[in-house]
Amino acid sequence: MKKMVYCFVILIFIVVIVYAVFKNTKNVEVETEVSDYTPQEEISNAQNRTTLLTLYFVDSTAGKLVPEVRQIDVKEIIDNPYEKIMNLLTDGSQNESVGKSIPEGTKVNSIKLENENLIIDVSKEFTNKCEAGSEEEKNMIYSVVNTFLELKEVSSVTFLIDGEVKEGFEKPFTKLRES
């Protein structure tokens, strides 16, 4: 009998504790303090407007493509981003040991994006400098292709020479060439 009373007292004690815990947890108010984060240095409007852009150029000594990352003001590329990027490629690398990838005198007739395919119409000077199918020509082409394939909206690049498809340029370029 003593055992039964002892078990009954323990059971009542457990029920009272569980009841008290549940009753108090519903009424507990959690205090959260929200404070503003203040950076150590404020970001200027000029810093806020920049983006990083990877351009590919041909390293003439190694004969390979090398990436060059530039910080560009978004305002400069907002209207005609593809033309601006092509102009940056035409201007050449900022690194003195890396030459220009696109031949002097090359003009960009037009650039347009159609269904993730960037169609670049350039003047004949683009292909006049090097022999068709040569490593030099491949590097020149892929400096443009690799640069534009870095953009999310571009999945392939097609070249036209003075508005026409030239031999060797029939299919869009879709793969990055190893640097």
C-alpha positions in Angstrom: 0.0 0.0 0.0 2.8 2.4 0.8 4.2 1.7 -2.6 1.0 2.7 -4.2 0.7 6.0 -2.3 4.3 6.7 -3.1 3.8 6.2 -6.9 0.6 8.3 -6.7 2.4 11.2 -5.1 5.2 11.1 -7.7 2.6 11.0 -10.5 0.8 14.1 -9.1 4.1 15.8 -8.7 5.1 15.2 -12.3 1.7 16.4 -13.6 2.0 19.6 -11.6 5.5 20.3 -13.0 4.4 19.6 -16.6 1.4 21.9 -16.1 3.5 24.7 -14.7 6.1 24.4 -17.5 3.5 24.5 -20.3 1.6 27.4 -18.6 4.7 29.5 -18.2 6.1 28.9 -21.7 2.9 30.3 -23.3 3.3 33.6 -21.4 7.0 34.0 -21.8 7.8 37.1 -23.9 10.9 37.0 -25.9 12.6 40.3 -26.1 14.5 40.9 -29.2 16.5 44.0 -29.8 16.9 45.1 -33.4 19.8 47.4 -34.1 21.0 48.8 -37.4 24.3 47.6 -38.7 26.7 50.4 -39.5 29.6 49.4 -41.7 33.1 50.7 -40.9 33.2 52.5 -44.2 30.3 53.8 -46.2 30.0 52.6 -49.7 30.2 55.5 -52.2 27.9 55.8 -55.2 30.8 55.2 -57.4 31.7 51.9 -55.7 28.1 50.9 -55.7 27.8 51.3 -59.5 30.8 49.1 -60.4 30.9 45.5 -61.6 33.8 43.1 -62.4 34.2 42.1 -66.0 36.5 39.3 -67.2 38.1 40.0 -70.6 40.3 37.5 -72.4 43.4 38.5 -74.3 46.2 36.6 -76.1 49.5 36.4 -74.4 51.8 36.7 -77.4 54.8 35.1 -75.7 52.9 32.0 -74.5 50.4 32.0 -77.3 47.6 31.4 -74.8 44.5 33.2 -73.7 44.8 35.0 -70.4 42.0 36.5 -68.4 42.0 40.1 -67.3 39.5 41.3 -64.7 38.5 44.9 -64.9 36.2 47.0 -62.6 33.7 48.8 -64.9 31.3 51.5 -64.0 27.8 50.1 -64.8 26.8 53.5 -66.2 29.3 52.9 -69.0 27.8 49.6 -70.2 24.1 50.2 -69.4 23.1 51.3 -72.9 25.2 49.1 -75.3 26.9 46.6 -73.1 28.1 44.3 -75.9 29.5 47.1 -78.0 31.3 48.5 -74.9 32.8 45.1 -74.1 33.9 44.6 -77.7 35.5 48.1 -77.7 37.4 47.1 -74.5 38.7 44.0 -76.3 39.6 46.1 -79.4 41.5 48.6 -77.2 43.6 45.7 -75.8 44.9 44.6 -72.5 46.1 47.0 -69.7 49.0 44.6 -69.1 51.9 45.7 -71.3 53.1 42.1 -71.7 49.8 41.0 -73.3 49.0 42.3 -76.7 45.8 43.1 -78.6 43.7 40.2 -79.5 41.7 41.9 -82.2 43.5 43.3 -85.3 43.9 47.0 -85.8 41.3 48.5 -88.1 38.6 46.0 -87.1 35.2 47.7 -86.9 32.1 46.4 -85.2 29.2 46.8 -87.6 26.6 45.5 -85.2 26.1 43.3 -82.2 22.7 41.8 -81.2 21.5 39.1 -78.8 19.0 36.6 -80.1 17.8 33.8 -77.9 21.1 33.7 -75.9 23.2 33.8 -79.1 25.3 36.9 -79.5 25.7 37.8 -83.2 28.7 39.9 -83.8 29.1 41.5 -87.3 32.7 42.7 -87.8 34.6 44.2 -90.7 36.9 42.0 -92.9 39.9 43.3 -91.0 39.0 40.9 -88.3 40.1 37.9 -90.4 42.6 39.5 -92.7 45.5 39.5 -90.2 45.8 35.7 -89.7 45.6 32.6 -91.8 42.2 30.7 -91.6 42.3 27.9 -89.1 45.6 29.0 -87.6 46.3 29.0 -83.8 46.5 32.8 -84.0 43.0 33.0 -85.5 41.6 30.6 -82.9 43.1 32.7 -80.1 41.6 35.8 -81.6 38.1 34.3 -81.9 38.2 32.7 -78.5 39.3 35.9 -76.8 35.9 37.3 -77.9 34.0 34.1 -77.3 35.3 33.5 -73.8 34.7 37.1 -72.8 31.1 37.0 -73.9 30.4 33.6 -72.5 31.2 35.0 -69.1 27.9 36.8 -69.3 24.9 34.9 -67.9 22.6 35.8 -70.9 25.1 34.6 -73.6 25.4 30.9 -74.3 26.9 31.1 -77.8 28.6 33.6 -80.1 28.2 33.8 -83.9 30.4 35.9 -86.1 29.5 37.6 -89.4 32.1 39.3 -91.6 30.6 42.4 -93.2 27.1 40.9 -92.8 27.9 37.5 -94.3 28.8 34.1 -92.9 32.4 33.3 -93.7 33.9 29.8 -94.0 34.9 28.5 -90.6 32.3 30.8 -88.9 29.2 28.8 -89.9 28.3 27.5 -86.5 28.0 29.4 -83.3 30.9 29.1 -80.8 29.6 27.6 -77.6 32.5 26.3 -75.5 35.1 28.2 -73.7 38.6 27.5 -74.9 41.1 26.6 -72.3 43.5 29.4 -71.4 
